[in-house]
Amino acid sequence: MLLETDTFREAVSKAINAANLTQSAKSPDEWKTVVSHWKGAIALMKNVPSSSPNYVVAQQKIIEYQKNLNYADKNAIAGK
């Protein structure tokens, strides 16, 4: 049970880092770092098992994080 909670918490933590980095990202390299953080957060959320009390929230967060990832990805490619 502890592992499930840790995976969820770690994913949230990574997402918070990604969101914070989004505020200051300007160069393509900075945006690529943001992309990497969102991908990591999504991967961790996908690892939250269906038996976890956080599973439903995790599924919602995957969708939310994917939108953020797409935004960061566009900026990384555009070089903003």
Contacts in CASP RR format, 6 or more apart in sequence:
PFRMAT RR
TARGET T0000
AUTHOR 0000-0000-0000
METHOD contacts of the structure
MODEL  1
MLLETDTFREAVSKAINAANLTQSAKSPDEWKTVVSHWKGAIALMKNVPS
SSPNYVVAQQKIIEYQKNLNYADKNAIAGK
4 48 0 8 1.000
4 49 0 8 1.000
4 51 0 8 1.000
4 52 0 8 1.000
4 54 0 8 1.000
5 52 0 8 1.000
5 54 0 8 1.000
7 44 0 8 1.000
7 47 0 8 1.000
7 48 0 8 1.000
8 44 0 8 1.000
8 45 0 8 1.000
8 48 0 8 1.000
8 52 0 8 1.000
8 54 0 8 1.000
8 57 0 8 1.000
8 58 0 8 1.000
10 44 0 8 1.000
11 40 0 8 1.000
11 41 0 8 1.000
11 42 0 8 1.000
11 44 0 8 1.000
11 45 0 8 1.000
11 48 0 8 1.000
11 58 0 8 1.000
11 61 0 8 1.000
12 41 0 8 1.000
12 61 0 8 1.000
14 37 0 8 1.000
14 40 0 8 1.000
14 41 0 8 1.000
14 44 0 8 1.000
15 37 0 8 1.000
15 38 0 8 1.000
15 41 0 8 1.000
15 61 0 8 1.000
15 65 0 8 1.000
15 68 0 8 1.000
17 37 0 8 1.000
18 34 0 8 1.000
18 37 0 8 1.000
18 38 0 8 1.000
18 41 0 8 1.000
18 65 0 8 1.000
18 68 0 8 1.000
18 72 0 8 1.000
19 68 0 8 1.000
21 30 0 8 1.000
21 33 0 8 1.000
21 34 0 8 1.000
21 37 0 8 1.000
22 34 0 8 1.000
22 68 0 8 1.000
22 71 0 8 1.000
22 72 0 8 1.000
24 30 0 8 1.000
25 31 0 8 1.000
25 33 0 8 1.000
25 34 0 8 1.000
25 72 0 8 1.000
25 75 0 8 1.000
26 80 0 8 1.000
27 79 0 8 1.000
28 76 0 8 1.000
28 77 0 8 1.000
28 79 0 8 1.000
31 72 0 8 1.000
31 73 0 8 1.000
31 75 0 8 1.000
31 76 0 8 1.000
31 79 0 8 1.000
31 80 0 8 1.000
32 76 0 8 1.000
34 72 0 8 1.000
34 75 0 8 1.000
34 76 0 8 1.000
35 69 0 8 1.000
35 72 0 8 1.000
35 73 0 8 1.000
35 76 0 8 1.000
38 65 0 8 1.000
38 66 0 8 1.000
38 68 0 8 1.000
38 69 0 8 1.000
38 72 0 8 1.000
39 69 0 8 1.000
41 61 0 8 1.000
41 65 0 8 1.000
42 62 0 8 1.000
42 65 0 8 1.000
42 66 0 8 1.000
42 69 0 8 1.000
45 58 0 8 1.000
45 59 0 8 1.000
45 61 0 8 1.000
45 62 0 8 1.000
45 65 0 8 1.000
46 58 0 8 1.000
46 62 0 8 1.000
48 54 0 8 1.000
48 55 0 8 1.000
48 58 0 8 1.000
49 55 0 8 1.000
52 58 0 8 1.000
END
